[in-house]
Amino acid sequence: MDIQNFAVIISGLDEEYQFHIISGINQYASEHRINISYFAAFGGMVDSKRFDIGEYSIYSLTDFTKFDGALVITNTFGDAKIRTRIMERVREAEIPAVVFETKDYPDFHDISIDNFSVMKSLVNHVIREHGASVLNFVSGPLANPEGRARYNAFLSAMRDNHLKIEEARIYPGTFRSYDGIRAVEDFVASGLPMPDAIICSNDSMALTVISSLEKLGYRVPDDIIVTGFDNTLNARNSFPALTTVSRPLFDSGYQAADILCRILRGEELPTSTVLDATPVFTQSCGCKAKHQDDLNDFAKIAYRRMETTNTNIHLLNRLTAGLAEAETADECFDVIEHVIRDLGCEKFSLCLTKDWEDAFQAGMPLPDPSAYSERMTAPLIWDKGERRSVAMFPSSSMYPEPLHTGGNISYFLPLHFGERCLGYYIITNGDFPITSLLCHTLTMNLSNSLENIRKLLHINKAMDELNRLYIIDPLCNIYNRNGFFNIADDMFRDSIEQHRRVMLSFIDMDGLKYINDNYGHHEGDFAIQRLAGVIQDCCDKNSICARFGGDEFLILSVNVERNDDIVLARKFAAELQAINDLIRKPYAISASLGSVVIAAEEDDSLYSIIKQADEKMYEIKRKKKRARKSEKI
């Protein structure tokens, strides 16, 4: 039987809602040996649009044509454009898909609960059973189908009970816990009387609403009723226990995977599957608590979470400290390897765009930030204790190494700096992404370290270039005066210590002014460059040369013989003749060369020998001038 491969598209992994749905999907996949690939981002977490662009890049990586089907948990996306783009790509791939909590895509199967009816029942209970007449509402994102349904249910209940709906009493949340804090701050700042009840679209926001109210001196439910939605572990075991809505999240994940398999088998199924959800009326609305988790069981779970969080914090501290000391990409990868051994996964793959190290400057046109390079590199693959790498693989493959077995659960998470895509990493057969609250922190640490390495690399390159410009003459591409003395001083001192002869040659170009005046400075520069080339050709492994001034050059040679000055003069003359024959200019490139060969002593200095060579060169130049005058006579 062929192994089936499903893609799961989800936003956020650090909430209890996602955890239960993923657990259901994974349980089904394990039982049926299906490979599941989660593509997940943490969009909307840090209030930065540029950051979100980088996060959402992971969704552009998914090549749906490589999968047998897709599960799209659409209700985790607050951005309707992202959701629409994903569904368009699923449709183009022509694969079956199951979507969660929406009927906006009738050509796909959907699985959901009746958010509207159960939320309306909860609001009616608060109004009719507890006499609340002034209600505030903390919504989820209205672009999200669940958020929209719960919001509409609140409005409908208010109208049915003939209660006033005030815009100032509705706070636009995003399902994140900090929305509860901001909602209370916003309500207090409005100056309106505090409400009888605050209805929240999920438990995360409701719990922070309660803690914020308590800090202000309000008691729940005596002063203000608070309700949530989802019946999470924390909601069930908070004090007061939270009035909320219980829904079968694990079952929805399990059944969604089963529906997809049945579609692939060719079974005829209804396009919609609706699961039952029930309101849970308990202490935060004034009802008697009907059920709470066993206190001992809750204590065990809470302790395990605390222990795991402390362990993960220690792990991240090690990672942060190690990455702070890394100065090269290889050192960075070594640090990552030592830490991922403790993540509890079978395999970890670090996948980077082939150009992740390239320079990036402000003002440069950005490539499509949502696109990965066609070719990727995987410099670090840790697989059951073994480390290896893949030099290059196509990004359309997504995995740097193909899966050969079934029942693998993989989480793809984006690596980026702002909107700049750096790559992604894959955790296979490990629960760290869904059980640790620090998965997003790990991701950001990895991203920031890669960006720091990239910047350090280019700072070093810039420093190398600055150093090169400091010691290299830009016209002739040989050492300038600074570069010459940096190298020559050491060569000269070594020669003194080893009692070896040195030769210093001073070269001055003849007739540069004539070339500049008659043929232009560009020709003068050309002539200087050709002369520099001749001088380089006259140097061997024991010599260095430099442009000492405008048209003056030096050669320092060590470990020479007594008559090497004569040998150099002959070679220099021959090379000059050869270059003139080659370029065939209306002028001749000519230069005067004076050399001094000495056995350097402690009292000698490089400057004194340069001066001797300079004097010898001018003696030769004067002889040339006298010879030219004699020819004219």
C-alpha positions in Angstrom: 0.0 0.0 0.0 1.3 3.4 -1.0 2.2 5.8 1.9 -0.1 8.8 2.0 1.2 12.3 2.6 -1.0 15.1 4.1 -0.2 18.8 4.4 -1.6 20.6 7.4 -1.7 24.4 7.2 -2.0 26.2 10.6 -1.2 29.4 12.3 0.2 29.3 15.8 1.2 26.2 17.8 1.3 27.6 21.3 -2.4 27.5 22.1 -4.5 24.7 23.7 -6.9 24.8 20.8 -4.3 24.0 18.2 -2.7 21.4 20.5 -5.9 19.3 20.8 -6.7 19.4 17.0 -3.1 18.5 16.2 -3.2 15.7 18.7 -6.3 14.2 17.0 -4.7 14.5 13.6 -1.4 12.9 14.8 -3.3 10.0 16.5 -5.1 9.1 13.3 -1.9 9.5 11.3 0.0 7.2 13.7 -2.7 4.5 13.5 -2.8 4.6 9.6 0.9 5.3 9.0 0.2 8.6 7.2 3.0 11.2 6.9 1.8 14.6 8.2 3.7 17.8 7.3 2.6 20.8 9.3 3.4 24.3 7.9 3.1 26.7 10.8 3.7 30.4 11.4 3.4 32.6 14.4 1.8 35.6 12.6 0.3 38.5 14.6 2.4 37.8 17.6 4.7 40.8 17.8 2.7 43.6 16.2 5.0 43.9 13.2 3.8 43.7 9.6 7.4 43.2 8.4 7.8 40.3 10.9 4.5 38.8 9.7 5.6 38.8 6.1 8.6 36.7 7.1 6.5 34.4 9.2 4.0 33.8 6.4 6.7 32.9 3.9 6.5 29.3 5.2 3.1 28.9 3.4 4.6 29.7 0.1 7.0 26.8 0.6 4.2 24.2 0.5 4.0 22.5 -2.8 0.5 21.0 -2.6 1.0 19.0 -5.7 3.4 16.8 -3.7 0.7 15.8 -1.2 -2.3 13.5 -1.5 -4.5 15.9 0.5 -4.6 18.9 2.8 -6.1 19.9 6.1 -6.4 23.6 6.4 -7.2 24.9 9.9 -8.5 28.2 8.5 -9.9 29.5 11.7 -6.4 30.0 13.1 -5.7 32.7 10.5 -6.7 36.3 11.3 -5.6 37.5 7.9 -8.2 36.8 5.3 -5.8 37.4 2.4 -3.4 34.8 3.7 -6.3 32.3 4.1 -7.6 33.0 0.6 -4.1 32.7 -1.0 -3.6 29.3 0.6 -7.0 28.0 -0.5 -6.3 29.2 -4.1 -3.1 27.2 -4.1 -4.8 24.1 -2.7 -7.5 24.4 -5.5 -4.8 24.8 -8.2 -3.1 21.6 -7.0 -6.4 19.7 -7.5 -6.1 17.7 -4.3 -8.9 17.1 -1.8 -9.0 19.2 1.3 -10.8 19.5 4.6 -11.2 23.0 6.1 -12.0 23.8 9.7 -14.8 26.1 11.0 -15.9 27.7 7.7 -18.3 27.2 4.8 -16.6 29.9 2.7 -15.2 27.2 0.4 -18.1 25.0 -0.8 -15.8 23.0 -3.2 -14.0 21.5 -0.2 -15.2 19.5 2.7 -15.5 21.3 6.1 -15.7 20.2 9.7 -17.0 22.6 12.3 -19.2 23.2 15.3 -22.2 25.5 15.5 -20.4 28.5 17.0 -23.4 30.7 16.5 -26.0 28.6 18.4 -23.8 27.6 21.3 -22.5 31.2 21.9 -26.0 32.6 21.7 -27.1 30.0 24.3 -24.3 31.1 26.6 -25.1 34.9 26.2 -28.9 34.2 26.7 -28.0 32.3 29.9 -26.0 35.3 31.3 -28.9 37.7 30.5 -31.9 35.6 31.5 -30.6 33.5 34.4 -28.3 36.1 36.0 -30.1 39.3 35.0 -27.2 41.0 33.2 -28.4 43.9 31.1 -25.1 45.8 30.3 -22.8 43.5 28.4 -19.3 44.1 27.0 -17.8 41.8 24.3 -14.2 40.9 23.5 -14.3 39.5 20.0 -12.0 37.4 17.9 -10.8 38.6 14.5 -14.0 39.2 12.4 -12.1 38.0 9.3 -11.9 34.6 11.1 -15.1 32.5 10.5 -15.3 31.5 14.2 -14.7 35.0 15.4 -17.4 36.3 13.1 -19.9 33.7 14.1 -19.4 34.3 17.9 -19.7 38.1 17.3 -22.9 37.7 15.4 -24.3 35.4 18.1 -23.6 38.1 20.7 -25.4 40.7 18.7 -28.3 38.4 18.0 -28.8 37.6 21.7 -28.6 41.3 22.6 -31.3 42.1 20.1 -33.5 39.2 21.1 -33.4 40.5 24.6 -33.9 44.1 23.6 -30.6 45.2 25.1 -28.6 48.2 23.9 -25.6 47.5 21.8 -22.9 50.1 22.4 -19.9 50.2 20.0 -17.6 51.4 22.9 -18.4 48.2 24.7 -17.1 45.9 21.9 -13.3 45.3 21.8 -11.8 43.9 18.6 -9.5 41.1 19.8 -7.4 38.5 18.0 -7.9 35.4 20.2 -4.6 36.2 21.9 -4.4 36.3 25.7 -3.1 39.8 25.9 -6.3 41.1 24.2 -8.1 40.5 27.5 -5.7 42.9 29.3 -6.1 45.5 26.6 -9.8 45.1 26.5 -10.1 45.9 30.2 -7.8 48.9 29.9 -9.9 50.1 26.9 -13.2 49.7 28.8 -11.9 51.6 31.8 -10.4 54.4 29.7 -13.8 54.8 27.9 -15.3 56.4 31.1 -18.5 54.3 30.7 -19.9 52.5 33.8 -18.5 49.0 34.2 -20.7 46.3 32.7 -22.6 43.5 34.4 -20.9 40.9 32.2 -17.9 40.6 29.8 -18.4 38.0 27.1 -15.2 36.8 25.6 -14.7 34.9 22.3 -12.2 32.4 23.9 -10.8 31.3 27.2 -7.4 32.8 26.8 -8.8 36.3 26.6 -11.4 35.6 29.3 -8.8 34.5 31.9 -6.7 37.7 31.4 -9.9 39.7 31.6 -10.5 38.2 35.0 -7.0 38.8 36.3 -7.1 42.4 35.0 -10.4 43.0 36.8 -9.1 41.5 40.0 -6.1 43.9 39.9 -8.6 46.8 39.7 -10.5 45.5 42.8 -13.5 43.9 41.0 -14.7 40.4 42.0 -15.9 37.8 39.5 -18.8 37.0 39.4 -20.0 39.2 42.3 -19.3 42.5 40.6 -18.8 41.4 36.9 -19.6 38.1 35.2 -17.0 36.8 32.7 -17.4 34.0 30.2 -15.1 32.3 27.7 -15.2 29.7 24.9 -13.2 26.5 24.5 -13.2 24.9 28.0 -9.4 24.7 28.1 -7.4 23.1 31.0 -6.7 26.5 32.6 -10.3 27.6 32.2 -11.6 24.4 34.0 -9.1 24.8 36.8 -9.0 28.5 37.3 -10.7 30.2 40.3 -13.4 31.0 39.7 -13.9 28.2 37.2 -14.7 29.8 33.9 -18.1 29.6 32.3 -17.3 28.6 28.7 -18.1 26.3 25.8 -16.8 22.7 25.5 -16.1 21.4 22.1 -14.5 18.2 20.8 -11.3 19.5 19.4 -9.4 16.2 19.5 -12.3 14.5 17.7 -12.4 17.3 15.1 -8.7 16.7 14.2 -9.1 12.9 14.2 -12.3 13.0 12.1 -10.9 15.6 9.7 -8.0 13.2 8.9 -10.5 10.3 8.6 -12.7 12.3 6.2 -9.7 13.0 4.0 -8.7 9.4 3.8 -12.3 8.4 3.0 -12.4 11.0 0.2 -9.2 9.5 -1.3 -10.8 6.0 -1.2 -13.6 7.4 -3.3 -16.3 7.4 -0.7 -19.3 9.7 -1.2 -19.5 12.0 1.9 -21.6 15.0 2.9 -19.6 18.2 2.3 -20.1 19.4 5.9 -19.5 17.6 9.2 -20.9 19.3 12.3 -19.8 18.3 15.8 -21.8 19.1 18.9 -20.6 21.7 21.4 -22.1 22.5 24.8 -22.1 25.4 27.1 -20.5 24.9 30.5 -22.1 27.0 33.2 -20.0 27.3 36.3 -18.5 29.8 38.8 -17.6 32.8 36.7 -21.2 33.5 35.8 -22.5 32.7 39.3 -23.5 29.1 38.7 -22.3 26.2 40.9 -19.3 24.4 39.6 -20.5 21.1 38.2 -17.2 19.6 37.3 -13.5 20.4 37.7 -10.5 18.2 36.9 -9.3 16.1 39.8 -7.0 18.4 41.8 -4.2 15.8 42.0 -4.4 15.3 38.2 -4.3 19.0 37.6 -1.3 19.4 40.0 0.6 16.7 38.1 -0.2 18.4 34.7 0.8 21.8 36.1 4.0 20.5 37.6 5.0 18.7 34.3 4.3 21.9 32.4 6.4 23.9 34.8 9.2 21.4 34.8 9.2 21.2 31.0 9.2 25.0 30.7 12.1 25.3 33.1 14.0 22.7 31.2 13.3 24.5 27.9 14.3 27.9 29.4 17.7 26.3 30.4 18.0 24.9 26.9 17.3 28.3 25.3 19.7 30.0 27.6 22.4 27.6 26.5 21.5 28.2 22.9 21.5 32.0 23.3 24.9 32.0 25.1 26.4 29.7 22.6 25.1 31.6 19.6 26.4 34.9 21.1 29.9 33.5 21.0 29.7 32.0 17.5 31.6 34.0 14.9 31.2 31.7 11.8 28.3 29.8 10.3 30.0 26.5 11.2 30.3 27.5 14.8 26.7 28.5 14.8 25.6 25.1 13.4 27.7 23.3 16.1 25.9 25.2 18.8 22.5 24.4 17.3 23.4 20.7 17.1 24.4 20.5 20.8 21.1 22.0 21.8 18.7 20.1 19.5 19.9 16.8 21.0 17.7 17.8 23.9 14.6 18.7 21.9 13.3 15.1 22.1 12.9 14.7 18.3 14.2 12.0 15.9 15.3 14.4 13.2 16.1 18.1 12.9 16.8 19.7 9.5 18.1 23.2 9.1 17.2 24.4 5.6 18.5 27.7 4.3 18.1 29.7 1.1 21.2 29.4 -1.1 21.8 33.2 -0.8 21.1 33.5 3.0 24.7 34.8 3.5 24.4 37.4 0.7 24.8 41.1 1.5 21.6 43.0 2.0 21.6 46.8 2.1 18.9 49.3 2.7 17.5 50.6 -0.5 18.2 47.4 -2.4 15.2 46.1 -4.3 13.8 43.1 -2.3 13.1 39.8 -4.0 9.6 38.5 -3.4 9.8 38.1 0.4 7.2 35.3 0.4 9.3 33.2 -2.0 12.2 30.8 -1.3 15.1 30.4 -3.7 14.7 27.6 -6.2 17.7 25.8 -4.6 18.1 25.4 -0.8 21.0 24.1 1.3 20.7 22.0 4.5 24.0 22.6 6.3 22.8 20.7 9.4 20.7 17.5 9.5 20.6 15.8 12.9 19.1 12.3 12.6 18.9 10.0 15.6 22.3 11.2 16.8 24.0 11.3 13.5 24.9 14.6 11.8 25.2 15.2 8.1 24.4 17.9 5.5 22.9 18.3 2.0 24.8 20.7 -0.2 21.8 21.6 -2.4 18.2 20.5 -3.0 15.2 22.0 -4.8 12.9 24.0 -2.5 10.0 22.3 -4.3 11.0 19.1 -2.5 10.6 20.8 0.9 12.4 18.0 2.6 16.2 17.9 2.0 16.0 14.2 2.2 12.9 12.2 1.1 10.7 10.3 3.6 10.8 6.5 3.0 8.5 5.4 5.7 5.0 6.3 6.9 3.7 7.7 10.2 6.2 10.6 10.3 5.0 13.9 11.9 7.0 16.9 10.7 6.7 20.6 11.6 8.0 23.2 9.2 8.8 26.5 10.9 10.1 29.7 9.1 13.5 31.4 9.7 13.6 35.0 8.8 14.8 38.5 9.8 11.9 40.9 9.4 10.6 40.2 5.9 13.9 38.7 4.7 13.5 35.0 4.3 16.5 33.0 5.5 15.0 29.5 5.3 13.1 27.1 7.7 13.7 24.2 10.0 11.9 20.9 10.3 11.4 19.0 13.5 10.3 15.4 12.7 8.8 13.0 15.2 9.0 15.3 18.2 6.4 17.1 20.2 8.4 20.2 21.1 6.5 22.5 18.7 3.1 21.7 20.3 4.1 21.1 23.9 6.5 23.9 24.6 5.6 27.5 25.1 9.1 28.4 23.9 9.0 27.0 20.4 8.5 30.5 18.9 11.3 31.8 21.1 13.6 29.1 19.8 12.6 30.0 16.2 13.4 33.7 16.7 16.7 32.8 18.4 17.8 30.7 15.4 16.7 33.4 13.0 18.5 36.2 14.9 21.7 34.1 15.1 21.7 33.4 11.4 21.2 37.1 10.7 24.0 38.0 13.1 26.3 35.5 11.4 25.4 36.9 8.0 26.1 40.5 9.2 29.3 39.5 10.8 30.4 37.8 7.6 29.8 40.9 5.6 31.4 43.2 8.2 34.5 41.0 8.0 34.4 41.2 4.2 34.1 45.0 4.4 37.0 45.1 6.9 39.1 43.0 4.5 38.2 45.3 1.7 39.1 48.4 3.8 42.4 46.7 4.7 43.1 45.9 1.1 42.3 49.5 0.1 44.7 50.7 2.8 47.6 48.7 1.5 46.8 48.2 -2.2 47.2 50.9 -4.9 43.8 51.0 -6.7 45.3 52.0 -10.1 48.1 49.4 -10.3 46.7 46.7 -8.0 50.0 46.3 -6.3 51.1 47.4 -2.8 51.0 51.1 -2.0 53.5 52.8 0.3 51.7 51.6 3.5 51.4 48.0 2.2 55.1 48.0 1.2 56.4 48.9 4.6 54.0 46.5 6.4 55.5 43.6 4.5 59.0 44.9 3.7 59.9 45.7 7.3 59.5 42.1 8.4 61.4 40.9 5.3 64.2 43.3 6.0 64.5 42.3 9.7 64.5 38.6 8.9 67.3 39.2 6.4 69.4 40.9 9.1 68.9 38.1 11.5 69.8 35.5 8.9 72.7 37.5 7.5 71.3 37.4 4.0 71.7 40.0 1.2 68.9 42.2 0.1 68.3 44.2 -3.0 66.3 47.4 -3.1 65.4 48.7 -6.6 64.0 52.2 -7.1 62.1 52.7 -10.4 61.0 56.1 -11.8 59.0 56.3 -15.0 60.5 58.4 -17.9 58.3 60.8 -19.9 55.0 60.6 -18.0 54.5 64.4 -18.3 55.0 64.1 -22.1 52.3 61.3 -22.3 49.8 63.2 -20.2 50.3 66.5 -22.1 50.1 65.0 -25.6 47.8 62.0 -25.2 45.7 62.7 -22.0 45.8 61.5 -18.5 43.9 58.4 -19.3 46.8 57.3 -21.5 49.2 58.3 -18.6 47.2 56.0 -16.3 47.4 53.3 -18.9 51.2 53.6 -19.2 51.6 53.5 -15.4 49.5 50.4 -15.2 51.5 48.7 -17.9 54.8 49.7 -16.1 53.4 48.2 -12.9 52.7 45.0 -14.8 56.3 44.9 -16.0 57.6 45.4 -12.5 55.3 42.6 -11.1 56.7 40.3 -13.9 60.2 41.0 -12.7 59.4 39.8 -9.1 59.8 36.3 -7.9 58.7 34.6 -4.7 61.4 36.4 -2.7 60.3 39.9 -3.9 57.6 42.4 -3.3 56.9 45.5 -5.3 54.9 48.7 -4.7 53.9 52.0 -6.2 55.8 54.4 -4.0 54.5 57.6 -5.4 52.9 59.0 -8.6 55.3 57.4 -11.1 57.8 55.9 -8.6 58.0 52.2 -7.7 60.0 50.0 -5.4 61.1 46.3 -5.5 62.5 44.6 -2.4 64.2 41.2 -2.9 65.7 39.1 -0.2 68.2 36.2 -0.3 69.9 37.6 -3.4 73.3 37.1 -5.0 75.9 39.8 -5.6 75.1 40.4 -9.3 71.3 40.1 -9.1 71.0 43.8 -9.8 72.5 43.2 -13.2 70.1 40.3 -13.8 67.1 42.4 -12.8 68.2 45.4 -15.0 68.4 43.1 -18.1 65.1 41.4 -17.4 63.4 44.8 -16.7 64.7 46.2 -20.1 63.5 43.0 -21.9 60.0 43.2 -20.3 59.7 46.9 -21.2 60.6 46.2 -24.8 58.1 43.3 -24.9 55.2 45.5 -23.6 56.0 48.3 -26.0 56.0 45.8 -28.9 52.7 44.5 -27.7 50.7 47.7 -27.2 52.2 49.6 -30.1 51.4 53.1 -28.7 52.7 56.3 -30.3 54.9 56.7 -27.2 57.3 54.3 -25.5 56.9 53.2 -21.9 60.2 53.8 -20.3 61.7 53.9 -16.8 65.0 54.3 -15.0 65.9 51.6 -12.5 68.6 51.8 -9.8 69.4 48.9 -7.5 71.4 48.4 -4.4 72.6 45.0 -3.2 73.9 44.9 0.4 74.4 42.5 3.3 72.1 44.2 5.7 73.5 45.0 9.2 71.8 46.0 12.4 72.7 49.6 11.8 71.0 49.7 8.4 67.5 50.9 7.9 65.1 50.2 5.1 64.8 54.0 4.5 68.6 54.4 4.2 68.8 51.7 1.5 65.8 53.2 -0.4 67.6 56.5 -0.4 70.8 54.8 -1.8 68.7 53.1 -4.5 67.0 56.4 -5.3 70.3 58.1 -5.8 71.5 55.4 -8.0 68.3 55.6 -10.1 68.8 59.3 -10.6 72.4 58.8 -11.6 71.1 56.4 -14.3 68.4 58.9 -15.3 70.9 61.7 -15.7 73.1 59.5 -17.9 70.0 58.9 -20.1 69.5 62.6 -20.4 73.1 63.3 -21.3 72.9 60.5 -23.9 69.8 62.0 -25.5 71.5 65.4 -25.7 74.6 63.8 -27.4 72.3 62.2 -30.0 70.7 65.5 -30.9 74.2 67.1 -31.4 
